[in-house]
């Protein structure tokens, strides 16, 4: 009985199967991230170190290996704009889903410049997406944003609220 084991693809095989971001493709970049949808981002560690608290400092080496991230390419494309001196995409023009994805990535990787912009935009959209914004505010400890959502949630039927609000908030909200 012979057992066959499939070895995972090498970084060079993954690179062949991936596309590279048109914006973030510097030949002198010292770290390469791979999005969940197989797009490569060639990024300078120094920029990460200065503008993103959630990545290891420049002294840590990836030994030339690809670093997989769980976010999709469009989210990373937007996020990495905030670690380089370039014109940013206006968060006011993003769909709510794209804004939410960017806000979550900014919080995860500590890109403070975009965290605040996303928070401000979430506040503007609280009447349209109160449950999602309440969840975001709770996860990231924004009590002032949570407070803004409450009046908009009073009209939400309980069965709908239970399906959309994270469990940690349902019991205190119902009681």
MDAnalysis code that builds the backbone (N, CA, C; Angstrom):
import MDAnalysis as mda
import numpy as np

u = mda.Universe.empty(525, n_residues=175, atom_resindex=np.repeat(np.arange(175), 3), trajectory=True)
u.add_TopologyAttr("name", ["N", "CA", "C"] * 175)
u.add_TopologyAttr("resid", np.arange(1, 176))
u.add_TopologyAttr("resname", ["UNK", "UNK", "UNK", "UNK", "UNK", "UNK", "UNK", "UNK", "UNK", "UNK", "UNK", "UNK", "UNK", "UNK", "UNK", "UNK", "UNK", "UNK", "UNK", "UNK", "UNK", "UNK", "UNK", "UNK", "UNK", "UNK", "UNK", "UNK", "UNK", "UNK", "UNK", "UNK", "UNK", "UNK", "UNK", "UNK", "UNK", "UNK", "UNK", "UNK", "UNK", "UNK", "UNK", "UNK", "UNK", "UNK", "UNK", "UNK", "UNK", "UNK", "UNK", "UNK", "UNK", "UNK", "UNK", "UNK", "UNK", "UNK", "UNK", "UNK", "UNK", "UNK", "UNK", "UNK", "UNK", "UNK", "UNK", "UNK", "UNK", "UNK", "UNK", "UNK", "UNK", "UNK", "UNK", "UNK", "UNK", "UNK", "UNK", "UNK", "UNK", "UNK", "UNK", "UNK", "UNK", "UNK", "UNK", "UNK", "UNK", "UNK", "UNK", "UNK", "UNK", "UNK", "UNK", "UNK", "UNK", "UNK", "UNK", "UNK", "UNK", "UNK", "UNK", "UNK", "UNK", "UNK", "UNK", "UNK", "UNK", "UNK", "UNK", "UNK", "UNK", "UNK", "UNK", "UNK", "UNK", "UNK", "UNK", "UNK", "UNK", "UNK", "UNK", "UNK", "UNK", "UNK", "UNK", "UNK", "UNK", "UNK", "UNK", "UNK", "UNK", "UNK", "UNK", "UNK", "UNK", "UNK", "UNK", "UNK", "UNK", "UNK", "UNK", "UNK", "UNK", "UNK", "UNK", "UNK", "UNK", "UNK", "UNK", "UNK", "UNK", "UNK", "UNK", "UNK", "UNK", "UNK", "UNK", "UNK", "UNK", "UNK", "UNK", "UNK", "UNK", "UNK", "UNK", "UNK", "UNK", "UNK", "UNK", "UNK", "UNK", "UNK", "UNK"])
u.atoms.positions = np.array([
    [0.837, -1.158, 0.000],
    [0.000, 0.000, 0.000],
    [0.895, 1.238, 0.000],
    [0.741, 2.035, -1.005],
    [1.601, 3.209, -1.095],
    [0.799, 4.445, -0.718],
    [1.431, 5.270, 0.044],
    [0.743, 6.493, 0.448],
    [1.385, 7.662, -0.287],
    [0.528, 8.464, -0.843],
    [1.046, 9.625, -1.558],
    [0.740, 10.861, -0.731],
    [1.726, 11.668, -0.601],
    [1.521, 12.928, 0.106],
    [1.709, 14.058, -0.888],
    [0.823, 14.970, -0.798],
    [0.899, 16.132, -1.671],
    [1.626, 17.232, -0.914],
    [2.722, 17.661, -1.475],
    [3.439, 18.726, -0.787],
    [2.867, 20.066, -1.229],
    [2.859, 21.020, -0.295],
    [2.306, 22.327, -0.635],
    [3.135, 23.006, -1.711],
    [2.512, 23.866, -2.494],
    [3.260, 24.545, -3.555],
    [4.342, 25.455, -2.971],
    [5.429, 25.574, -3.676],
    [6.509, 26.464, -3.246],
    [6.118, 27.906, -3.526],
    [6.876, 28.831, -2.923],
    [6.605, 30.249, -3.168],
    [6.746, 30.599, -4.640],
    [7.709, 29.993, -5.319],
    [7.877, 30.300, -6.751],
    [6.687, 29.788, -7.553],
    [6.141, 28.636, -7.177],
    [4.935, 28.132, -7.860],
    [3.739, 29.044, -7.586],
    [3.632, 29.519, -6.351],
    [2.534, 30.425, -6.009],
    [2.679, 31.726, -6.789],
    [3.912, 32.238, -6.893],
    [4.131, 33.482, -7.634],
    [3.736, 33.329, -9.099],
    [3.991, 32.167, -9.672],
    [3.609, 31.925, -11.070],
    [2.098, 31.940, -11.243],
    [1.379, 31.509, -10.211],
    [-0.079, 31.429, -10.284],
    [-0.746, 32.741, -9.859],
    [0.024, 33.689, -9.397],
    [-0.513, 34.940, -8.859],
    [-0.297, 36.084, -9.838],
    [-1.053, 37.140, -9.615],
    [-0.814, 38.389, -10.331],
    [-0.189, 39.367, -9.336],
    [0.393, 40.419, -9.850],
    [1.033, 41.414, -8.994],
    [0.259, 42.719, -9.080],
    [0.105, 43.361, -7.940],
    [-0.561, 44.660, -7.892],
    [0.157, 45.632, -8.820],
    [-0.604, 46.376, -9.595],
    [-0.004, 47.379, -10.480],
    [0.573, 48.541, -9.686],
    [-0.011, 48.841, -8.547],
    [0.440, 49.967, -7.733],
    [1.605, 49.593, -6.821],
    [1.527, 48.418, -6.227],
    [2.523, 48.013, -5.237],
    [3.371, 46.869, -5.788],
    [4.322, 47.252, -6.649],
    [5.155, 46.259, -7.326],
    [6.619, 46.694, -7.405],
    [7.079, 47.408, -6.398],
    [8.447, 47.942, -6.410],
    [9.477, 46.818, -6.452],
    [10.421, 46.931, -7.351],
    [11.454, 45.897, -7.485],
    [12.392, 45.874, -6.281],
    [12.482, 46.984, -5.534],
    [13.357, 47.020, -4.362],
    [12.609, 46.767, -3.051],
    [11.356, 46.331, -3.139],
    [10.580, 46.023, -1.937],
    [11.223, 44.845, -1.213],
    [11.084, 44.827, 0.109],
    [11.723, 43.767, 0.865],
    [10.760, 42.794, 1.536],
    [9.469, 42.937, 1.256],
    [8.495, 41.950, 1.719],
    [7.401, 41.843, 0.657],
    [6.937, 40.612, 0.444],
    [5.868, 40.379, -0.540],
    [4.705, 39.716, 0.181],
    [3.560, 40.405, 0.154],
    [2.334, 39.877, 0.737],
    [1.483, 39.275, -0.368],
    [0.749, 38.213, -0.013],
    [-0.176, 37.583, -0.960],
    [-1.577, 37.698, -0.379],
    [-2.468, 38.289, -1.157],
    [-3.861, 38.446, -0.730],
    [-4.579, 37.102, -0.782],
    [-5.766, 37.052, -0.214],
    [-6.549, 35.813, -0.209],
    [-6.948, 35.384, -1.613],
    [-6.954, 36.333, -2.559],
    [-7.286, 36.005, -3.946],
    [-6.043, 36.028, -4.845],
    [-4.886, 35.746, -4.244],
    [-3.619, 35.517, -4.962],
    [-3.079, 36.700, -5.753],
    [-3.150, 37.875, -5.166],
    [-2.490, 39.038, -5.755],
    [-1.303, 39.366, -4.850],
    [-0.159, 39.629, -5.472],
    [1.063, 39.913, -4.723],
    [1.261, 41.418, -4.564],
    [1.710, 41.811, -3.382],
    [1.981, 43.209, -3.053],
    [3.423, 43.301, -2.580],
    [4.238, 44.011, -3.327],
    [5.652, 44.202, -2.995],
    [5.755, 45.503, -2.198],
    [6.047, 45.374, -0.914],
    [5.969, 46.493, 0.021],
    [7.328, 46.710, 0.692],
    [7.608, 47.956, 1.013],
    [8.836, 48.308, 1.732],
    [8.576, 48.202, 3.239],
    [9.407, 47.422, 3.909],
    [9.249, 47.215, 5.346],
    [9.313, 48.534, 6.130],
    [10.145, 49.424, 5.674],
    [10.295, 50.700, 6.380],
    [8.953, 51.446, 6.425],
    [8.217, 51.407, 5.334],
    [6.895, 52.049, 5.315],
    [5.948, 51.372, 6.306],
    [5.999, 50.053, 6.347],
    [5.162, 49.324, 7.295],
    [5.518, 49.699, 8.726],
    [6.821, 49.749, 8.987],
    [7.282, 50.037, 10.341],
    [6.810, 51.418, 10.807],
    [6.814, 52.381, 9.913],
    [6.456, 53.752, 10.270],
    [4.942, 53.967, 10.318],
    [4.199, 53.306, 9.443],
    [2.772, 53.627, 9.275],
    [1.800, 52.542, 9.706],
    [2.297, 51.375, 10.114],
    [1.390, 50.289, 10.477],
    [1.927, 49.565, 11.707],
    [1.221, 49.683, 12.806],
    [1.679, 49.091, 14.067],
    [1.510, 47.573, 14.112],
    [0.728, 47.010, 13.213],
    [0.408, 45.590, 13.283],
    [1.333, 44.660, 12.539],
    [2.393, 45.172, 11.941],
    [3.357, 44.332, 11.244],
    [4.668, 44.327, 12.031],
    [5.434, 43.234, 11.967],
    [6.718, 43.213, 12.671],
    [7.653, 44.299, 12.145],
    [8.566, 44.778, 12.993],
    [9.508, 45.802, 12.552],
    [10.440, 45.300, 11.455],
    [11.129, 46.229, 10.825],
    [11.975, 45.935, 9.670],
    [13.089, 44.943, 9.984],
    [13.491, 44.829, 11.245],
    [14.567, 43.901, 11.586],
    [14.176, 42.435, 11.390],
    [12.885, 42.128, 11.411],
    [12.424, 40.759, 11.230],
    [12.415, 40.420, 9.748],
    [13.022, 39.312, 9.421],
    [13.132, 38.917, 8.014],
    [12.082, 37.880, 7.662],
    [11.608, 37.937, 6.438],
    [10.696, 36.899, 5.943],
    [11.475, 35.868, 5.138],
    [12.789, 36.060, 5.061],
    [13.668, 35.157, 4.298],
    [13.195, 34.992, 2.865],
    [12.651, 36.047, 2.284],
    [12.218, 36.006, 0.900],
    [10.933, 35.239, 0.663],
    [10.271, 34.777, 1.710],
    [9.026, 34.007, 1.565],
    [7.835, 34.944, 1.421],
    [6.832, 34.470, 0.708],
    [5.580, 35.217, 0.591],
    [4.876, 35.201, 1.942],
    [4.249, 36.304, 2.273],
    [3.513, 36.405, 3.521],
    [2.028, 36.431, 3.175],
    [1.304, 35.346, 3.486],
    [-0.124, 35.330, 3.140],
    [-0.935, 36.174, 4.117],
    [-1.862, 36.948, 3.583],
    [-2.793, 37.732, 4.392],
    [-4.212, 37.269, 4.072],
    [-5.110, 37.441, 5.014],
    [-6.474, 36.932, 4.832],
    [-7.376, 37.882, 4.043],
    [-6.935, 39.115, 3.829],
    [-7.757, 40.098, 3.116],
    [-7.640, 39.926, 1.605],
    [-8.684, 40.360, 0.892],
    [-8.648, 40.286, -0.575],
    [-7.821, 41.441, -1.141],
    [-7.532, 41.361, -2.422],
    [-6.643, 42.320, -3.074],
    [-7.188, 43.744, -3.032],
    [-8.473, 43.926, -3.251],
    [-9.007, 45.294, -3.273],
    [-8.880, 45.951, -1.896],
    [-9.065, 45.181, -0.838],
    [-8.907, 45.724, 0.512],
    [-7.449, 46.098, 0.775],
    [-6.524, 45.207, 0.413],
    [-5.099, 45.496, 0.629],
    [-4.621, 46.652, -0.244],
    [-5.138, 46.736, -1.453],
    [-4.781, 47.843, -2.352],
    [-5.134, 49.178, -1.684],
    [-6.311, 49.237, -1.085],
    [-6.735, 50.462, -0.395],
    [-5.906, 50.692, 0.864],
    [-5.693, 49.637, 1.640],
    [-4.968, 49.770, 2.900],
    [-3.533, 50.241, 2.685],
    [-2.831, 49.638, 1.739],
    [-1.422, 49.970, 1.527],
    [-1.231, 51.395, 1.003],
    [-2.267, 52.011, 0.456],
    [-2.166, 53.416, 0.042],
    [-1.789, 54.297, 1.232],
    [-2.244, 53.906, 2.414],
    [-2.049, 54.732, 3.598],
    [-0.677, 54.565, 4.240],
    [0.167, 53.701, 3.704],
    [1.521, 53.576, 4.243],
    [2.558, 54.171, 3.288],
    [2.086, 54.750, 2.194],
    [2.976, 55.394, 1.218],
    [2.547, 56.845, 1.024],
    [3.494, 57.710, 0.642],
    [3.110, 59.096, 0.346],
    [2.447, 59.157, -1.029],
    [1.153, 59.047, -1.026],
    [0.375, 59.076, -2.267],
    [-1.013, 59.598, -1.954],
    [-1.743, 59.930, -2.990],
    [-3.132, 60.357, -2.829],
    [-3.976, 59.124, -2.479],
    [-4.791, 59.271, -1.440],
    [-5.624, 58.165, -0.985],
    [-6.966, 58.170, -1.715],
    [-7.551, 56.995, -1.787],
    [-8.913, 56.908, -2.299],
    [-9.849, 57.493, -1.238],
    [-10.821, 58.247, -1.659],
    [-11.780, 58.863, -0.757],
    [-12.683, 57.782, -0.163],
    [-12.649, 57.599, 1.160],
    [-13.467, 56.560, 1.785],
    [-14.961, 56.853, 1.647],
    [-15.316, 58.102, 1.391],
    [-16.731, 58.450, 1.194],
    [-17.305, 57.807, -0.067],
    [-16.442, 57.429, -0.993],
    [-16.905, 56.845, -2.257],
    [-16.995, 55.320, -2.224],
    [-16.576, 54.719, -1.111],
    [-16.593, 53.257, -1.008],
    [-17.989, 52.747, -0.684],
    [-18.299, 51.563, -1.183],
    [-19.536, 50.900, -0.745],
    [-19.377, 50.580, 0.745],
    [-20.486, 50.306, 1.416],
    [-20.393, 50.006, 2.843],
    [-19.566, 48.741, 3.075],
    [-19.719, 47.747, 2.226],
    [-18.939, 46.508, 2.365],
    [-17.440, 46.783, 2.221],
    [-17.062, 47.575, 1.222],
    [-15.642, 47.907, 1.039],
    [-15.115, 48.745, 2.201],
    [-15.921, 49.682, 2.679],
    [-15.540, 50.480, 3.842],
    [-15.332, 49.578, 5.056],
    [-16.250, 48.652, 5.283],
    [-16.138, 47.733, 6.421],
    [-14.882, 46.883, 6.323],
    [-14.599, 46.382, 5.142],
    [-13.394, 45.572, 4.954],
    [-12.130, 46.393, 5.218],
    [-12.109, 47.620, 4.717],
    [-10.958, 48.491, 4.942],
    [-10.824, 48.825, 6.427],
    [-11.937, 49.134, 7.075],
    [-11.909, 49.469, 8.502],
    [-11.379, 48.298, 9.324],
    [-11.832, 47.090, 9.017],
    [-11.358, 45.905, 9.752],
    [-9.874, 45.669, 9.516],
    [-9.413, 45.811, 8.287],
    [-7.989, 45.628, 7.991],
    [-7.147, 46.699, 8.675],
    [-7.617, 47.930, 8.669],
    [-6.888, 49.023, 9.318],
    [-6.759, 48.761, 10.814],
    [-7.821, 48.278, 11.432],
    [-7.781, 47.949, 12.861],
    [-6.829, 46.772, 13.111],
    [-6.917, 45.764, 12.283],
    [-6.091, 44.563, 12.451],
    [-4.602, 44.877, 12.351],
    [-4.229, 45.709, 11.385],
    [-2.819, 45.993, 11.133],
    [-2.354, 47.325, 11.728],
    [-3.217, 48.009, 12.440],
    [-2.833, 49.233, 13.121],
    [-2.418, 50.358, 12.202],
    [-3.168, 50.568, 11.129],
    [-2.886, 51.687, 10.216],
    [-3.764, 52.850, 10.682],
    [-3.209, 53.604, 11.627],
    [-3.988, 54.613, 12.344],
    [-4.548, 55.708, 11.444],
    [-3.825, 56.078, 10.413],
    [-4.302, 57.159, 9.550],
    [-5.639, 56.816, 8.893],
    [-5.847, 55.579, 8.533],
    [-7.112, 55.196, 7.902],
    [-8.150, 54.744, 8.935],
    [-7.697, 54.310, 10.097],
    [-8.649, 53.915, 11.137],
    [-9.591, 55.072, 11.463],
    [-9.025, 56.245, 11.624],
    [-9.842, 57.405, 11.981],
    [-10.775, 57.806, 10.834],
    [-10.271, 57.780, 9.614],
    [-11.127, 58.106, 8.468],
    [-12.313, 57.150, 8.376],
    [-12.046, 55.865, 8.579],
    [-13.128, 54.865, 8.525],
    [-14.128, 55.092, 9.651],
    [-13.623, 55.416, 10.833],
    [-14.513, 55.674, 11.951],
    [-15.430, 56.861, 11.654],
    [-14.869, 57.922, 11.105],
    [-15.691, 59.090, 10.761],
    [-16.752, 58.752, 9.717],
    [-16.367, 57.956, 8.734],
    [-17.333, 57.565, 7.694],
    [-18.408, 56.651, 8.271],
    [-18.031, 55.771, 9.178],
    [-19.021, 54.901, 9.829],
    [-20.047, 55.745, 10.571],
    [-19.597, 56.781, 11.240],
    [-20.512, 57.673, 11.966],
    [-21.512, 58.305, 10.998],
    [-21.040, 58.695, 9.822],
    [-21.940, 59.292, 8.826],
    [-22.991, 58.291, 8.334],
    [-22.659, 57.013, 8.359],
    [-23.556, 55.983, 7.822],
    [-24.360, 55.255, 8.900],
    [-24.322, 55.727, 10.124],
    [-24.951, 55.008, 11.228],
    [-26.456, 54.812, 11.027],
    [-27.141, 55.741, 10.413],
    [-28.590, 55.573, 10.221],
    [-28.916, 54.501, 9.185],
    [-27.994, 54.243, 8.268],
    [-28.222, 53.244, 7.231],
    [-27.798, 51.831, 7.652],
    [-26.798, 51.722, 8.526],
    [-26.238, 50.418, 8.917],
    [-25.992, 50.364, 10.422],
    [-27.015, 50.625, 11.241],
    [-26.757, 50.729, 12.686],
    [-26.225, 49.442, 13.329],
    [-26.740, 48.291, 12.954],
    [-26.294, 47.043, 13.593],
    [-24.843, 46.725, 13.233],
    [-24.498, 46.848, 11.967],
    [-23.124, 46.558, 11.536],
    [-22.147, 47.534, 12.182],
    [-22.543, 48.790, 12.307],
    [-21.651, 49.791, 12.897],
    [-21.559, 49.598, 14.406],
    [-22.641, 49.178, 15.044],
    [-22.579, 48.838, 16.468],
    [-21.587, 47.702, 16.688],
    [-21.644, 46.675, 15.866],
    [-20.716, 45.548, 15.981],
    [-19.265, 46.006, 15.799],
    [-19.032, 46.816, 14.782],
    [-17.691, 47.366, 14.517],
    [-17.201, 48.165, 15.725],
    [-18.052, 49.045, 16.236],
    [-17.669, 49.899, 17.356],
    [-17.386, 49.078, 18.613],
    [-18.151, 48.028, 18.837],
    [-17.928, 47.169, 19.997],
    [-16.615, 46.396, 19.859],
    [-16.386, 45.807, 18.687],
    [-15.154, 45.029, 18.463],
    [-13.899, 45.867, 18.655],
    [-13.984, 47.157, 18.318],
    [-12.783, 47.987, 18.327],
    [-12.806, 49.074, 19.405],
    [-13.731, 48.914, 20.356],
    [-13.778, 49.784, 21.529],
    [-13.944, 51.264, 21.183],
    [-15.018, 51.550, 20.455],
    [-15.396, 52.928, 20.155],
    [-16.738, 53.211, 20.828],
    [-16.732, 53.449, 22.147],
    [-18.010, 53.629, 22.864],
    [-18.842, 54.798, 22.346],
    [-18.178, 55.865, 21.889],
    [-18.949, 57.014, 21.387],
    [-19.691, 56.659, 20.103],
    [-19.130, 55.780, 19.294],
    [-19.811, 55.328, 18.075],
    [-20.947, 54.378, 18.451],
    [-20.703, 53.512, 19.431],
    [-21.765, 52.612, 19.900],
    [-22.974, 53.413, 20.362],
    [-22.716, 54.455, 21.110],
    [-23.798, 55.283, 21.634],
    [-24.624, 55.905, 20.508],
    [-23.958, 56.318, 19.436],
    [-24.665, 56.919, 18.300],
    [-25.598, 55.931, 17.599],
    [-25.280, 54.648, 17.659],
    [-26.100, 53.660, 16.956],
    [-27.393, 53.324, 17.700],
    [-27.397, 53.521, 19.001],
    [-28.499, 53.015, 19.820],
    [-29.861, 53.555, 19.418],
    [-29.976, 54.848, 19.199],
    [-31.288, 55.394, 18.833],
    [-31.780, 54.848, 17.495],
    [-30.858, 54.498, 16.624],
    [-31.244, 53.943, 15.315],
    [-31.661, 52.479, 15.422],
    [-31.269, 51.835, 16.491],
    [-31.608, 50.416, 16.658],
    [-32.931, 50.203, 17.385],
    [-33.494, 51.243, 17.957],
    [-34.748, 51.094, 18.697],
    [-35.891, 50.611, 17.815],
    [-35.852, 50.956, 16.548],
    [-36.929, 50.562, 15.636],
    [-36.689, 49.216, 14.966],
    [-35.549, 48.592, 15.235],
    [-35.237, 47.304, 14.615],
    [-35.967, 46.211, 15.387],
    [-36.759, 45.375, 14.690],
    [-37.453, 44.278, 15.368],
    [-36.459, 43.340, 16.070],
    [-36.854, 42.804, 17.211],
    [-35.966, 41.967, 18.020],
    [-35.425, 40.781, 17.237],
    [-36.260, 40.118, 16.437],
    [-35.779, 38.946, 15.689],
    [-34.699, 39.337, 14.679],
    [-34.822, 40.508, 14.080],
    [-33.797, 40.993, 13.150],
    [-32.530, 41.379, 13.905],
    [-32.701, 42.032, 15.039],
    [-31.545, 42.442, 15.848],
    [-30.740, 41.227, 16.295],
    [-31.416, 40.179, 16.717],
    [-30.729, 38.962, 17.167],
    [-29.894, 38.359, 16.045],
    [-30.337, 38.498, 14.820],
    [-29.611, 37.925, 13.685],
    [-28.443, 38.802, 13.228],
    [-28.439, 40.082, 13.569],
    [-27.411, 40.975, 13.033],
    [-26.425, 41.515, 14.070],
    [-26.824, 41.557, 15.313],
    [-25.946, 42.109, 16.348],
    [-25.172, 40.964, 16.998],
    [-23.897, 41.198, 17.277],
    [-23.067, 40.138, 17.865],
    [-23.622, 39.744, 19.238],
    [-23.515, 38.447, 19.569],
    [-24.145, 37.920, 20.790],
    [-23.782, 38.664, 22.071],
    [-22.560, 39.134, 22.207],
    [-22.150, 39.832, 23.437],
    [-22.967, 41.084, 23.698],
    [-23.604, 41.609, 22.665],
    [-24.389, 42.833, 22.821],
    [-25.890, 42.581, 22.933],
    [-26.345, 41.419, 22.540],
    [-27.792, 41.148, 22.529],
    [-28.374, 41.155, 23.937],
    [-27.769, 40.408, 24.865],
    [-28.340, 40.285, 26.205],
    [-28.433, 41.645, 26.885],
    [-27.352, 42.444, 26.925],
    [-27.502, 43.762, 27.563],
    [-28.519, 44.656, 26.845],
    [-28.616, 44.507, 25.524],
    [-29.533, 45.343, 24.760],
    [-30.984, 44.967, 25.053],
    [-31.257, 43.666, 25.181],
    [-32.622, 43.195, 25.413],
    [-33.042, 43.471, 26.843],
    [-32.099, 43.338, 27.785],
    [-32.442, 43.567, 29.204],
    [-32.539, 45.023, 29.426],
])
